[in-house]
Amino acid sequence: MQVLKAYAKINLSLDVIGKRNDGYHLLRMIMQTIDLYDVLKICRTESGIHITCNKSYVPCDNRNLAYRAAKLFMNKYGIRSGVNINIVKNIPVAAGLAGGSADAAAVLKAMRNMYLPGVHDGELARLGLNIGTDIPYCIIGGTALCEGIGEIVTPLKPFRDHILILVKPPFGVSTKEVYEDLNISKIIKHPNTGLIINAIRKDRLGVVSENMKNVLENVTLKKHFVLKQIKDQLIGFGALGTLMSGSGPSIFAFFDDMLKAQECYDKMKVKYKETFITRTI
């Protein structure tokens, strides 16, 4: 049996710089792994793909990216036996944290380890792109610049051990709908990606926090006013900076003081059940 942790991600920046003819948006974003994860237990079985999950609202059929990842791997490499996948879900769903993609990446890695240990991460990333644009990053992990539609992943100097509070309000957001509602020509302020990368290189949390930018906030924050309220509340508790992750609705904030972070967590947890205190890894 393979037991893997599937880690969530946040965006330290997210910029949309164009659109392809097929409708996919061209992105330039800085992704960061955080210490919030699902646990997957994966083992061989005689035939089929069988998924169980601790959350009743998570589909256990071909709607689940973990299922599709297993099927993709089997079809690609001619695997005739089956697989059992148990998912202990801790990452909020439809949250902008790549929880489904992280699970799919873990399945691809586990099946590689079980069947074809010679397959390298780059090949898995290319394979995973067929079912999800966040999967290549989730295969690589860490701190990375992601470009194209997400398939060009350039590792950056690790931005580890920075405390953050993560708040997921009690609703989900459709990534597809957010991108459909985004008008690229109306984006006035883009992230200064180069400045953020340089600050990461020097491990300057304050500079990163002050310059984080996600152009998808232009869409999601207008639809859900509570997200702006959450951001303001986090700043009120002493956060260095806040940002929406991905297409939302999760909001995170960096802190340079654990006592302030703990106080913020205690207060926000009363209002929002899915509030987490964690750190970058």
Residue frames relative to the residue before (quaternion, step in Angstrom):
aa qw qx qy qz dx dy dz
M 1.0000 0.0000 0.0000 0.0000 0.00 0.00 0.00
Q 0.2580 -0.7313 0.6125 0.1533 3.54 -1.14 0.80
V 0.0761 -0.7675 0.6352 0.0421 3.59 -0.96 0.91
L 0.0362 0.8230 -0.5609 0.0819 3.56 -0.52 1.20
K 0.3473 -0.6821 0.6002 0.2322 3.53 -1.25 0.59
A 0.1713 -0.7659 0.6142 0.0824 3.56 -0.92 0.98
Y 0.2049 -0.8471 0.4848 0.0736 3.56 -0.17 1.33
A 0.4686 -0.6490 0.5293 0.2812 3.55 -1.18 0.73
K 0.2343 -0.7434 0.6028 0.1704 3.54 -1.34 0.27
I 0.1734 -0.7116 0.6581 0.1745 3.48 -1.42 0.27
N 0.3863 -0.6747 0.5643 0.2778 3.56 -1.31 0.24
L 0.2776 -0.7334 0.5964 0.1714 3.56 -0.85 0.97
S 0.7580 -0.0521 -0.0237 0.6498 3.54 1.34 -0.28
L 0.0123 -0.7701 0.6370 0.0322 3.54 -1.26 0.47
D 0.0198 0.7969 -0.5999 0.0688 3.54 -0.60 1.21
V 0.2088 -0.7351 0.6314 0.1317 3.55 -1.12 0.74
I 0.0971 -0.8555 0.5086 0.0045 3.56 -0.45 1.21
G 0.8081 -0.0643 0.0277 0.5849 3.60 1.25 0.06
K 0.3138 -0.7300 0.5751 0.1946 3.52 -1.35 -0.10
R 0.3862 -0.7222 0.5270 0.2270 3.57 -0.95 0.90
N 0.6687 -0.5078 0.3667 0.4006 3.56 -1.28 0.32
D 0.6778 0.4880 -0.2921 0.4661 3.59 1.15 -0.60
G 0.6388 -0.5660 0.3162 0.4142 3.59 1.27 0.15
Y 0.5458 0.6061 -0.4085 0.4098 3.60 1.22 -0.28
H 0.3884 -0.7104 0.5378 0.2351 3.57 -1.03 0.81
L 0.3773 -0.6957 0.5666 0.2295 3.55 -1.15 0.72
L 0.1480 -0.8383 0.5247 0.0027 3.53 -0.65 1.19
R 0.0426 -0.7245 0.6823 0.0879 3.51 -1.37 0.33
M 0.2021 0.8077 -0.5142 0.2060 3.57 -0.23 1.24
I 0.3182 -0.7127 0.5921 0.2008 3.51 -1.25 0.58
M 0.1416 -0.8048 0.5759 0.0239 3.55 -0.66 1.19
Q 0.0771 -0.7981 0.5976 0.0036 3.54 -1.14 0.72
T 0.3792 -0.7126 0.5498 0.2148 3.57 -0.91 0.98
I 0.1087 -0.7818 0.6104 0.0659 3.56 -1.07 0.79
D 0.5631 -0.6392 0.4266 0.3037 3.54 -1.26 0.53
L 0.4528 0.5687 -0.5220 0.4461 3.52 0.61 1.33
Y 0.1055 0.8484 -0.4982 0.1448 3.57 -0.50 1.11
D 0.3908 -0.6244 0.6181 0.2743 3.46 -1.43 0.41
V 0.2699 -0.7326 0.5939 0.1944 3.58 -1.22 0.46
L 0.0977 -0.8007 0.5905 0.0261 3.57 -0.80 1.06
K 0.1221 -0.7499 0.6469 0.0652 3.54 -0.99 0.95
I 0.0221 -0.8306 0.5506 -0.0811 3.53 -0.53 1.24
C 0.1094 0.7983 -0.5854 0.0898 3.58 -0.79 0.99
R 0.5914 -0.5835 0.4310 0.3522 3.54 -1.25 0.50
T 0.0085 -0.7486 0.6613 0.0460 3.50 -1.29 0.49
E 0.7129 -0.4813 0.2779 0.4277 3.60 -1.21 0.24
S 0.8058 -0.1297 0.1193 0.5654 3.58 0.86 -0.88
G 0.7690 0.3974 -0.2740 0.4191 3.55 -1.32 0.34
I 0.3614 -0.6781 0.5914 0.2446 3.52 -1.42 0.09
H 0.0215 -0.8179 0.5728 -0.0496 3.57 -0.55 1.19
I 0.0596 -0.8109 0.5820 -0.0114 3.57 -0.66 1.15
T 0.0253 -0.7453 0.6653 0.0347 3.54 -1.13 0.80
C 0.0657 -0.8023 0.5932 -0.0020 3.56 -1.13 0.67
N 0.5073 -0.6694 0.4612 0.2860 3.57 -1.12 0.70
K 0.6913 0.4128 -0.2733 0.5264 3.61 1.26 -0.19
S 0.4289 -0.7500 0.4459 0.2340 3.58 -0.58 1.19
Y 0.6711 0.5155 -0.3084 0.4345 3.61 1.11 -0.55
V 0.5720 0.5693 -0.3912 0.4424 3.60 1.25 -0.09
P 0.3911 -0.7314 0.4992 0.2508 3.63 -0.65 1.03
C 0.2359 -0.7877 0.5582 0.1110 3.57 -1.03 0.81
D 0.5822 0.5409 -0.3826 0.4713 3.57 1.19 0.59
N 0.8001 -0.3297 0.1961 0.4611 3.61 -1.20 -0.39
R 0.4955 0.6080 -0.4539 0.4228 3.61 1.24 0.27
N 0.6284 0.5380 -0.3184 0.4629 3.56 1.25 -0.45
L 0.4795 -0.6931 0.4579 0.2831 3.60 -0.81 1.02
A 0.5896 0.5646 -0.3723 0.4416 3.59 1.12 -0.55
Y 0.6229 0.5251 -0.3176 0.4852 3.57 1.05 -0.82
R 0.6987 0.4797 -0.2756 0.4536 3.56 0.82 -1.02
A 0.6106 0.5446 -0.3437 0.4608 3.58 1.12 -0.64
A 0.6479 0.5125 -0.3144 0.4678 3.59 0.97 -0.87
K 0.6665 0.5045 -0.2982 0.4608 3.57 0.92 -0.93
L 0.6337 0.5425 -0.3166 0.4516 3.55 1.02 -0.89
F 0.6661 0.4998 -0.2956 0.4680 3.57 0.92 -0.95
M 0.6577 0.5154 -0.3111 0.4529 3.60 0.92 -0.91
N 0.6787 0.4880 -0.2916 0.4649 3.58 0.91 -0.91
K 0.6602 0.5298 -0.3063 0.4354 3.58 0.95 -0.91
Y 0.8199 0.2634 -0.1002 0.4984 3.57 0.83 -1.02
G 0.5087 -0.6980 0.4001 0.3064 3.59 1.23 0.32
I 0.2722 0.7658 -0.5337 0.2337 3.59 0.99 0.79
R 0.2390 -0.8162 0.5148 0.1081 3.59 -0.64 1.10
S 0.6380 0.5022 -0.3478 0.4689 3.61 1.13 -0.45
G 0.5004 -0.6754 0.4636 0.2802 3.58 -1.29 0.14
V 0.2990 -0.7461 0.5669 0.1807 3.53 -1.33 -0.15
N 0.2248 -0.7229 0.6371 0.1450 3.54 -1.18 0.75
I 0.0548 -0.7992 0.5985 -0.0093 3.58 -0.85 1.01
N 0.0635 -0.7715 0.6325 0.0262 3.57 -0.75 1.07
I 0.1277 -0.8031 0.5811 0.0322 3.57 -0.77 1.09
V 0.1305 -0.7303 0.6656 0.0809 3.55 -0.86 1.03
K 0.1930 -0.8419 0.5017 0.0474 3.53 -0.18 1.40
N 0.0116 -0.7905 0.6117 -0.0297 3.55 -0.77 1.13
I 0.6278 0.5217 -0.3294 0.4744 3.58 1.17 -0.62
P 0.4759 -0.6667 0.4853 0.3057 3.63 -0.81 0.92
V 0.3960 -0.7226 0.5177 0.2304 3.59 -1.09 0.71
A 0.8249 0.1593 -0.1584 0.5187 3.57 -1.27 0.57
A 0.4479 0.7417 -0.3673 0.3381 3.53 1.12 0.82
G 0.5042 -0.6443 0.4347 0.3765 3.61 1.23 -0.22
L 0.5800 0.6044 -0.3469 0.4218 3.57 1.29 0.37
A 0.4375 -0.7325 0.4226 0.3058 3.60 1.33 0.14
G 0.1919 0.8210 -0.5187 0.1417 3.60 1.04 0.69
G 0.6763 0.4824 -0.2910 0.4746 3.58 0.91 -0.89
S 0.6551 0.5060 -0.3031 0.4721 3.56 1.02 -0.83
A 0.6264 0.5321 -0.3348 0.4609 3.58 1.04 -0.75
D 0.6386 0.5148 -0.3220 0.4727 3.59 1.01 -0.80
A 0.6513 0.5159 -0.3105 0.4617 3.57 0.96 -0.90
A 0.6450 0.5157 -0.3188 0.4652 3.59 0.98 -0.85
A 0.6448 0.5195 -0.3194 0.4607 3.59 1.01 -0.80
V 0.6327 0.5233 -0.3269 0.4679 3.59 1.03 -0.78
L 0.6493 0.5116 -0.3186 0.4639 3.60 0.92 -0.88
K 0.6662 0.4961 -0.3046 0.4662 3.59 0.95 -0.85
A 0.6565 0.5169 -0.3134 0.4512 3.58 0.94 -0.89
M 0.6848 0.4751 -0.2910 0.4698 3.58 0.91 -0.89
R 0.5870 0.5414 -0.3613 0.4814 3.57 1.14 -0.60
N 0.6729 0.5063 -0.2962 0.4507 3.58 0.89 -0.96
M 0.6968 0.4837 -0.2720 0.4545 3.59 1.02 -0.82
Y 0.8249 0.2909 -0.1029 0.4737 3.55 0.88 -0.97
L 0.8311 0.0548 0.0388 0.5520 3.59 0.83 -0.97
P 0.1027 -0.8541 0.5060 0.0622 3.61 0.47 1.15
G 0.5951 0.5904 -0.3628 0.4069 3.60 1.21 -0.30
V 0.5465 0.6086 -0.4073 0.4063 3.61 1.20 -0.28
H 0.2769 -0.7973 0.5143 0.1523 3.60 -0.63 1.08
D 0.7153 -0.4819 0.3048 0.4041 3.55 -1.29 0.38
G 0.6166 0.5641 -0.3454 0.4269 3.60 1.03 -0.76
E 0.6597 0.4938 -0.3022 0.4793 3.57 1.01 -0.82
L 0.6333 0.5201 -0.3238 0.4728 3.59 1.04 -0.78
A 0.6412 0.5352 -0.3217 0.4461 3.58 1.00 -0.85
R 0.6557 0.5004 -0.3079 0.4741 3.59 0.96 -0.86
L 0.6388 0.5197 -0.3172 0.4703 3.56 1.04 -0.79
G 0.6849 0.5162 -0.2824 0.4297 3.57 0.86 -0.98
L 0.5637 0.6198 -0.3778 0.3942 3.58 1.15 -0.61
N 0.5705 0.6167 -0.3690 0.3975 3.60 1.20 -0.51
I 0.7906 0.2876 -0.1608 0.5161 3.60 1.12 -0.52
G 0.8246 -0.0073 0.0032 0.5657 3.62 1.19 -0.21
T 0.4383 -0.7404 0.4487 0.2416 3.57 -0.79 1.03
D 0.6386 0.5032 -0.3409 0.4721 3.64 1.22 -0.25
I 0.5185 0.6866 -0.4080 0.3052 3.59 1.20 -0.39
P 0.6153 0.5352 -0.3836 0.4333 3.68 0.87 -0.69
Y 0.6551 0.4865 -0.3214 0.4806 3.61 0.93 -0.82
C 0.6715 0.5125 -0.3124 0.4345 3.60 0.87 -0.89
I 0.5822 0.5487 -0.3682 0.4737 3.60 1.19 -0.47
I 0.7336 0.4231 -0.2230 0.4828 3.59 0.90 -1.00
G 0.1206 -0.8484 0.5010 0.1210 3.60 0.89 -1.00
G 0.6313 0.5543 -0.4003 0.3660 3.55 -1.34 -0.19
T 0.6489 -0.4317 0.4035 0.4793 3.55 -1.09 -0.85
A 0.1514 0.8205 -0.5274 0.1602 3.60 -0.58 1.07
L 0.3663 -0.6528 0.6145 0.2491 3.51 -1.33 0.53
C 0.0838 -0.8014 0.5920 0.0140 3.58 -0.73 1.08
E 0.0267 -0.8201 0.5695 -0.0491 3.55 -0.76 1.09
G 0.6489 0.4519 -0.4066 0.4576 3.56 -1.35 0.11
I 0.7089 -0.3357 0.2834 0.5518 3.57 -0.70 -1.06
G 0.7325 -0.3512 0.1979 0.5485 3.56 1.36 0.24
E 0.5834 0.6428 -0.3451 0.3568 3.54 1.32 -0.28
I 0.6659 0.4520 -0.3075 0.5076 3.63 1.20 -0.38
V 0.0051 0.8251 -0.5597 0.0774 3.57 -0.20 1.31
T 0.0462 -0.7954 0.6039 -0.0225 3.57 -0.65 1.21
P 0.3469 -0.7511 0.5155 0.2231 3.63 -0.42 1.14
L 0.2098 -0.7536 0.6142 0.1039 3.55 -1.15 0.82
K 0.6766 -0.4291 0.3642 0.4749 3.57 -1.28 0.05
P 0.5231 -0.6644 0.4198 0.3297 3.64 -0.78 0.94
F 0.2048 -0.7615 0.6094 0.0827 3.55 -1.06 0.93
R 0.0990 0.8758 -0.4582 0.1151 3.52 0.79 1.18
D 0.8634 0.2768 -0.1470 0.3955 3.49 -1.50 0.23
H 0.4613 0.6330 -0.4884 0.3847 3.56 1.00 0.82
I 0.4326 -0.7363 0.4706 0.2219 3.55 -0.76 1.14
L 0.0772 0.7951 -0.6008 0.0300 3.55 -1.02 0.76
I 0.2937 -0.6888 0.6325 0.1981 3.49 -1.33 0.51
L 0.1213 -0.7889 0.6017 0.0292 3.55 -0.92 0.98
V 0.0614 -0.8031 0.5926 -0.0034 3.57 -0.79 1.04
K 0.0708 -0.7720 0.6314 0.0169 3.56 -0.80 1.09
P 0.3076 -0.7615 0.5385 0.1886 3.62 -0.47 1.16
P 0.6317 -0.6115 0.3408 0.3330 3.61 -1.20 0.47
F 0.6469 0.4265 -0.3795 0.5055 3.57 0.78 1.03
G 0.3845 -0.7100 0.5417 0.2339 3.55 -1.24 0.44
V 0.2676 -0.7349 0.5982 0.1747 3.53 -1.34 0.19
S 0.3665 -0.7145 0.5533 0.2215 3.57 -1.02 0.82
T 0.4200 -0.7143 0.5046 0.2423 3.57 -0.60 1.18
K 0.6292 0.5555 -0.3277 0.4338 3.58 0.97 -0.91
E 0.6896 0.4821 -0.2849 0.4591 3.59 0.87 -0.95
V 0.6248 0.5406 -0.3448 0.4454 3.60 1.00 -0.76
Y 0.6842 0.4679 -0.2911 0.4777 3.58 0.89 -0.91
E 0.6208 0.5418 -0.3436 0.4504 3.60 1.05 -0.69
D 0.7153 0.4488 -0.2394 0.4792 3.59 1.09 -0.77
L 0.5567 0.6213 -0.3879 0.3918 3.59 1.26 -0.20
N 0.1520 -0.7622 0.6248 0.0755 3.56 -0.88 1.01
I 0.3490 -0.7843 0.4739 0.1962 3.57 -0.19 1.32
S 0.6526 0.5438 -0.3204 0.4192 3.61 0.99 -0.81
K 0.6970 0.4633 -0.2741 0.4737 3.59 1.22 -0.39
I 0.4619 0.6453 -0.4700 0.3865 3.59 1.26 0.21
I 0.2047 -0.8142 0.5357 0.0908 3.58 -0.40 1.23
K 0.8072 0.1938 -0.0741 0.5527 3.57 0.87 -0.98
H 0.1473 -0.7857 0.5984 0.0530 3.56 -0.71 1.13
P 0.5863 -0.5615 0.4287 0.3965 3.61 -1.16 0.42
N 0.3595 -0.6669 0.5993 0.2585 3.54 -1.23 0.57
T 0.1845 -0.8510 0.4829 0.0926 3.54 0.39 1.32
G 0.6422 0.5390 -0.3220 0.4398 3.57 0.98 -0.83
L 0.6412 0.5219 -0.3154 0.4658 3.58 1.00 -0.85
I 0.6609 0.5032 -0.3060 0.4651 3.59 0.96 -0.89
I 0.6403 0.5209 -0.3271 0.4600 3.60 0.95 -0.84
N 0.6502 0.5128 -0.3117 0.4660 3.58 0.99 -0.85
A 0.6551 0.5042 -0.3076 0.4711 3.60 1.02 -0.81
I 0.6063 0.5343 -0.3429 0.4789 3.58 1.11 -0.70
R 0.6352 0.5467 -0.3206 0.4414 3.57 0.95 -0.91
K 0.7418 0.3786 -0.2021 0.5153 3.59 1.07 -0.81
D 0.3940 -0.7490 0.4415 0.2981 3.57 1.39 0.07
R 0.3556 0.7346 -0.4914 0.3040 3.58 0.99 0.88
L 0.2646 -0.8189 0.4943 0.1229 3.54 0.06 1.37
G 0.6418 0.5481 -0.3268 0.4252 3.59 0.94 -0.85
V 0.6756 0.4881 -0.2883 0.4715 3.57 0.92 -0.91
V 0.6247 0.5199 -0.3338 0.4775 3.58 1.01 -0.81
S 0.6813 0.5149 -0.2909 0.4313 3.58 0.83 -1.04
E 0.6899 0.4927 -0.2766 0.4526 3.59 0.96 -0.88
N 0.7740 0.3798 -0.1768 0.4747 3.59 1.10 -0.64
M 0.3911 0.7141 -0.4919 0.3084 3.60 1.25 0.12
K 0.0657 0.7945 -0.5976 0.0859 3.57 -0.97 0.88
N 0.0426 -0.7710 0.6353 -0.0113 3.54 -1.05 0.91
V 0.3326 -0.7862 0.4832 0.1945 3.60 -0.35 1.22
L 0.5783 0.5866 -0.3857 0.4156 3.63 1.18 -0.31
E 0.4761 0.6431 -0.4456 0.4014 3.59 1.25 -0.16
N 0.5535 0.6249 -0.3810 0.3974 3.60 1.15 -0.62
V 0.7134 0.4124 -0.2340 0.5160 3.58 1.12 -0.70
T 0.7610 0.4396 -0.2356 0.4149 3.57 0.54 -1.22
L 0.6685 0.5023 -0.3180 0.4468 3.62 0.92 -0.80
K 0.6207 0.5362 -0.3434 0.4575 3.60 1.13 -0.58
K 0.6778 0.4840 -0.2833 0.4755 3.58 1.09 -0.70
H 0.8003 0.1991 -0.0625 0.5621 3.57 1.06 -0.78
F 0.2542 -0.8211 0.4950 0.1273 3.55 0.05 1.35
V 0.5600 0.6272 -0.3833 0.3822 3.59 1.14 -0.61
L 0.5980 0.5794 -0.3648 0.4167 3.61 1.11 -0.59
K 0.6295 0.5036 -0.3255 0.4941 3.58 1.05 -0.73
Q 0.6308 0.5294 -0.3312 0.4606 3.59 1.02 -0.74
I 0.6356 0.5233 -0.3209 0.4682 3.59 1.00 -0.85
K 0.6439 0.5205 -0.3213 0.4596 3.58 0.93 -0.89
D 0.6677 0.5010 -0.2971 0.4636 3.58 0.91 -0.91
Q 0.6414 0.5240 -0.3212 0.4593 3.58 1.01 -0.81
L 0.6556 0.5153 -0.3119 0.4554 3.59 0.93 -0.86
I 0.6363 0.5029 -0.3224 0.4881 3.59 1.01 -0.79
G 0.6295 0.5534 -0.3190 0.4423 3.58 1.05 -0.80
F 0.6849 0.4576 -0.2731 0.4970 3.58 1.17 -0.58
G 0.6669 -0.5477 0.2932 0.4115 3.60 1.25 0.20
A 0.3356 0.7455 -0.5115 0.2646 3.60 1.19 0.36
L 0.4857 -0.6627 0.4931 0.2861 3.57 -1.14 0.69
G 0.7684 -0.1687 0.1315 0.6032 3.58 1.18 -0.57
T 0.1830 -0.7804 0.5889 0.1033 3.57 -1.18 0.54
L 0.0098 0.7880 -0.6155 0.0106 3.56 -1.23 0.47
M 0.4327 -0.6302 0.5700 0.3012 3.53 -1.28 0.51
S 0.3335 -0.7398 0.5491 0.2000 3.58 -1.00 0.81
G 0.8425 0.0480 -0.0632 0.5328 3.58 -0.88 0.95
S 0.7658 -0.2954 0.2506 0.5134 3.56 -0.93 -0.93
G 0.5959 -0.5906 0.3379 0.4265 3.57 1.33 0.16
P 0.6327 0.0215 -0.6850 -0.3605 1.40 -2.49 -0.24
S 0.3887 0.7408 -0.4875 0.2500 3.65 1.19 0.10
I 0.1467 -0.7562 0.6345 0.0642 3.53 -1.08 0.90
F 0.0580 -0.7934 0.6043 0.0450 3.58 -0.96 0.83
A 0.1307 -0.7772 0.6124 0.0628 3.54 -1.28 0.46
F 0.3397 -0.7299 0.5586 0.1998 3.55 -1.03 0.82
F 0.1064 -0.7627 0.6361 0.0483 3.54 -1.19 0.75
D 0.2654 -0.7525 0.5740 0.1839 3.58 -1.14 0.59
D 0.7078 0.3652 -0.2274 0.5603 3.57 1.33 0.19
M 0.4079 -0.7499 0.4662 0.2321 3.58 -0.56 1.16
L 0.6187 0.5462 -0.3545 0.4396 3.62 1.04 -0.68
K 0.6486 0.4984 -0.3075 0.4863 3.58 0.99 -0.84
A 0.6478 0.5225 -0.3118 0.4584 3.56 0.98 -0.88
Q 0.6615 0.5089 -0.3049 0.4588 3.58 0.96 -0.89
E 0.6390 0.5165 -0.3226 0.4699 3.58 1.00 -0.81
C 0.6382 0.5232 -0.3077 0.4735 3.56 1.01 -0.90
Y 0.6475 0.5256 -0.3118 0.4552 3.58 0.90 -0.94
D 0.6656 0.5209 -0.3054 0.4387 3.58 0.84 -1.00
K 0.6983 0.4649 -0.2719 0.4715 3.59 0.94 -0.89
M 0.6954 0.4812 -0.2821 0.4531 3.61 0.87 -0.93
K 0.6049 0.5805 -0.3460 0.4211 3.58 1.12 -0.71
V 0.5961 0.5645 -0.3575 0.4452 3.59 1.14 -0.62
K 0.7295 0.4215 -0.2253 0.4893 3.59 1.01 -0.87
Y 0.8066 0.1698 -0.0422 0.5646 3.56 0.97 -0.90
K 0.4290 -0.7438 0.4589 0.2284 3.55 -0.43 1.29
E 0.7509 0.3418 -0.2001 0.5284 3.59 0.92 -0.91
T 0.2888 0.7001 -0.5818 0.2966 3.51 0.35 1.39
F 0.0818 -0.8152 0.5732 -0.0128 3.57 -0.86 0.99
I 0.1826 -0.7096 0.6621 0.1576 3.53 -1.25 0.59
T 0.1369 0.8022 -0.5549 0.1728 3.55 -0.58 1.14
R 0.2851 -0.7532 0.5570 0.2031 3.59 -1.21 -0.31
T 0.5703 -0.5682 0.4577 0.3773 3.53 -1.30 0.30
I 0.1064 -0.7975 0.5919 0.0484 3.58 -1.09 0.70
